[in-house]
Amino acid sequence: MNEIHEDEATLRSAMLERLAAMRGAPLAGNVADAMMVVPRHVFVPEAPLSEAYGLGVVVTHWDGQGVPTSSASAPGTVAGMLEQAQVLPGQRVLEVGAGTGYNAALLAHLVGLSGSVTTIEYDADVADAAQRHLAAYGVDRVRVVTGDGTLGAAEDGPFDRILVTAGAWDVAPAWVEQLAPDGRVVLPLRLRGLTRVVAFERDGAGLRSVSVIEDGFIPMKGIGAMPEKNVRLGVGPDLTLRIDDAQPVEPALLQVLDSDPALEWTDVVAPWAWTPEQDFWLATLPGFCRVFVNAEAVAKLRVPPAKDPWGAWGVYSSASLAYLCSRQVGGTDQMPMLQVGACGFGPDGAGLAQLLAARVRLWQEQAAGVELTIEARPLSATPLPGEDRALLVVDKVDHVFAVTAISTNTSSRSSATAT
Ligand SMILES: C[S@@+](CC[C@H](N)C(=O)[O-])C[C@H]1O[C@@H](n2cnc3c(N)ncnc32)[C@H](O)[C@@H]1O
């Protein structure tokens, strides 16, 4: 591997310092060491050094509509996943989504000379670039495979660690089959449109999370792809609903913004319209969706949803829609205190707004001091004990996922339910 060049080492060290400051905590020692040694700029050769050692995503490929199809994930995302994976020297690791090859190089550093890394990339030109970057860096313990990572790489398994760096909608059976008995699989999992990076370990016939972190990823391609549906409402279009799990949309919904809004305010006040895990309390509602608006629509709608890259949360029915909104009730312009409410449209808009608001209130009662646990069982396996009391249960093609909110207060380890 290349020697550390002093100027670039300074840039890497500064990147790690900014990362630690952003997270409010230093990185795990082995992950920081790997990120200090591996030159990120070699894996994003088109990017200026300031971008290569910045804290953002470096997009490397786009589709014809300008949507990113491959990138070097943000350093914070990369570090978080590696920490969740707890990779040890000598381990055999599979990565799905080679991208630039940067994470594979970090994994090679973590497993050391006695370990191995196989990384699969769906797009052949991206795989070629990853191969070139790894060769330029001088690492030879990584095998780059062009193919569909949903099928894994049985010939190199079983794997102690599997890291999926594209957004998954389900846990592919191959990942479970190719995982060593005490292995760990880390993947960004989308449930009802909400993505969490989950570190799973085996538990009986299924998997149980040991760590859950919120983040976003480029979606999975190939046989595991399950795109969300975008439904545009209004003439602008004024608003876009993003819908997961193939929930149907009736034509009457397309005119819903023509009606007068109905508002329902809660007494929940937070520094951001986003409040931790509130989305999972709302995702239990039928018709749960995310709502996106552009600046023009924000100016046009009397009570707009939050203009947020992750979207505001909403619910829809056959001809009605409600979304979360907020209004400033204190704080400063930089750190406003926002009261959370819901705004509804259509014949049942008021009812849906009340339903959303009721869930926000329930979240406030139940969510303080809880951690989400996610369990996955094969579709054919018998239901998990307590599955009927879970916060959210989502059936997919290969697995059923149960999300439970467990109290972190050790004197009363109760679980919350969104009844
Ligand atoms: C966020 S990028 C990965 C970042 C990468 N790990 C790095 O260090 O640069 C996601 C990558 O996953 C790839 N991908 C998506 N679906 C895939 C699949 N089914 N099999 C393999 N790779 C896939 C995409 O083409 C893209 O290059």
The ligand as a MOL file (V3000), in Angstrom:
LIG
                    3D

  0  0  0     0  0            999 V3000
M  V30 BEGIN CTAB
M  V30 COUNTS 27 29 0 0 0
M  V30 BEGIN ATOM
M  V30 1 C -23.4400 4.3720 -2.0690 0
M  V30 2 S -22.7060 3.4850 -3.3650 0 CHG=1
M  V30 3 C -21.5070 2.5070 -2.5170 0
M  V30 4 C -20.3820 3.2220 -1.9160 0
M  V30 5 C -19.1540 2.3600 -1.8240 0
M  V30 6 N -19.2780 1.3250 -0.8300 0
M  V30 7 C -17.9030 3.1820 -1.6590 0
M  V30 8 O -17.1430 2.9520 -0.7210 0
M  V30 9 O -17.6490 4.0410 -2.5040 0 CHG=-1
M  V30 10 C -23.8900 2.2050 -3.7550 0
M  V30 11 C -23.3900 1.2930 -4.8160 0
M  V30 12 O -24.1850 0.1030 -4.7870 0
M  V30 13 C -24.2910 -0.3540 -6.0900 0
M  V30 14 N -25.3990 -1.3270 -6.1670 0
M  V30 15 C -26.7310 -1.0660 -6.1780 0
M  V30 16 N -27.4220 -2.2180 -6.2630 0
M  V30 17 C -26.5170 -3.2160 -6.2810 0
M  V30 18 C -26.6280 -4.6260 -6.3680 0
M  V30 19 N -27.8000 -5.2420 -6.4410 0
M  V30 20 N -25.4860 -5.3560 -6.3830 0
M  V30 21 C -24.2730 -4.7440 -6.3030 0
M  V30 22 N -24.1150 -3.4070 -6.2410 0
M  V30 23 C -25.2230 -2.6450 -6.2260 0
M  V30 24 C -24.5090 0.9110 -6.8860 0
M  V30 25 O -24.2620 0.7170 -8.2650 0
M  V30 26 C -23.5190 1.8460 -6.2160 0
M  V30 27 O -22.2760 1.8240 -6.8680 0
M  V30 END ATOM
M  V30 BEGIN BOND
M  V30 1 1 1 2
M  V30 2 1 2 3
M  V30 3 1 2 10
M  V30 4 1 3 4
M  V30 5 1 4 5
M  V30 6 1 5 6
M  V30 7 1 5 7
M  V30 8 2 7 8
M  V30 9 1 7 9
M  V30 10 1 10 11
M  V30 11 1 11 12
M  V30 12 1 11 26
M  V30 13 1 12 13
M  V30 14 1 13 14
M  V30 15 1 13 24
M  V30 16 1 14 15
M  V30 17 1 14 23
M  V30 18 2 15 16
M  V30 19 1 16 17
M  V30 20 1 17 18
M  V30 21 2 17 23
M  V30 22 1 18 19
M  V30 23 2 18 20
M  V30 24 1 20 21
M  V30 25 2 21 22
M  V30 26 1 22 23
M  V30 27 1 24 25
M  V30 28 1 24 26
M  V30 29 1 26 27
M  V30 END BOND
M  V30 END CTAB
M  END
